């Protein structure tokens, strides 16, 4: 019984924080490992609620994408509201990307760099093309 209790104690963890990692190098050539802004942003990213908020944002974005109707009046209220929602979600995804780059560094900050994760590379590509989608056409 005591062995089981020891096992339970070893497997419990604080659900409000993810694993700690050491900040390495200078992020974006201006935020060192001891920079207070970088430390604050790092604490935000390590919070488990950050990942939950990003997942919720992905869900909302997916639902909004499903709500688009190609035959809807381009000058109608429905299309206008969806466009505003698209801009808001794109801005929040850009903010997520920037916050992660400030924390992890872009590419040359060791093993924790933003571009060392395939999920972050995919995220960056999506954000990059979303910015182009927001640019005015014509």
N, C-alpha and C positions, 0 to 999 in steps of 0.2 A: 504494500500500500504506500509506503514511504517513497518507493522508487517512482510510482505513478505520480505522486505529488511533485517530486523533483522534476519530472518530465513536463508536467503542466506548467510549473514555474518557468522553465527554460523556454517554453513555446509561447508564453504570453508576451505581449509587447504593447507599447503605447500606440494606440490606433490613430492618434492625432498627428504623429510625425512619422516620416519615412526614415530609412537608414541615413545616418549622417555620412557625409563625404567631405573631404578637405578641399577647400577652394584653392585652385592652382593658378599660377601665373597671373598675368594682367588680362582681364577681359576687355576686348575692344581697345586695347592699348591705353586704357585710362582708368579702369577699375581694378585696383590691386586686391589681393586676398584679404587685406585688413580694412578695405573701404567700407564705410558704414552703409552706404546705399546698397552695395553688392551683398552685404551680410543680411540686410533687411529683405531684399528680394529673394535671397537664398532661403531665408526662413519661411517666406510665403510659399515658395515652390515645394519645400519639404513637407508642408502641411498636407495631410491626406485630403482635406476639403478642396484643395486646389485641383487635384486630379478629378475629384467628383464634379467640380464646377466645369472643368474642360469636357468631361464626358457628357454632362447635361447640355453644354453648348453644342457639341457634335450632334446630339439627338435633336435639338431644336433646329439646327441648320439642315439636318436631313429631312425633318418634317416640312420645313419651309420649301425645300427643293421639291418635295413631293406635291406641294400645293400649287406649284407653278402650272399655268395652263397656257399652252402656246397659242390658242385661238382667242384668248381674252383680249379685250380692248386695251391697246398699249397706253392709252391716255386715261384709262379708268382708275377708279379709286383702289380696286383690288390689286392691280399691278403696281400702283404707287406705294401702297402699304408694304407689299412684298419686297419692293426695291429698298425701302427704308430698313426693313428687317434684315435684308441681305447686307446692307452697308454696316449696320450695327454688329452683326455676327462677324463680318470680315474684320472690322476694327478690333473686336475682342480677340480674334485669332492672331492678328498682327501683334497685339499687346502680349499675348501668351508667348509668341515667338521671341519678341524682344526681351521679355523678362527672363526667358530661359537662356538666351544668348548672353545677357549680362551676367547671369549666375555661372553658367558653365564655360563661357568663352566660346567663340565661334568655331574654330577648327584646330588651333594649335595650342590648346591648353591642357594637354595630357589626355589620359584615358577617359575623362569625364566631359570632354568637349562636346558641344551641341551636335556637331556634324559627325561624331563617332557613333551615333545611334541611327539605325536605319529608319526607325519611326520618326525621329526628328528630321531626317533628310526628306522623307515623304511629306511631313508637315510643312517644312520650309518650301518645298516645290508647290504645294497647294496654296500656301499663303502668297507666294510670288505670283502665281497666275491669277489669284483672286484680286490682287492689286491691279493687274492689267485689266481685269473685268470691270473694275470701278472707273477706269479712265474714260473720259468722254469720247464717243465715236463720231465720225463724220467730219 
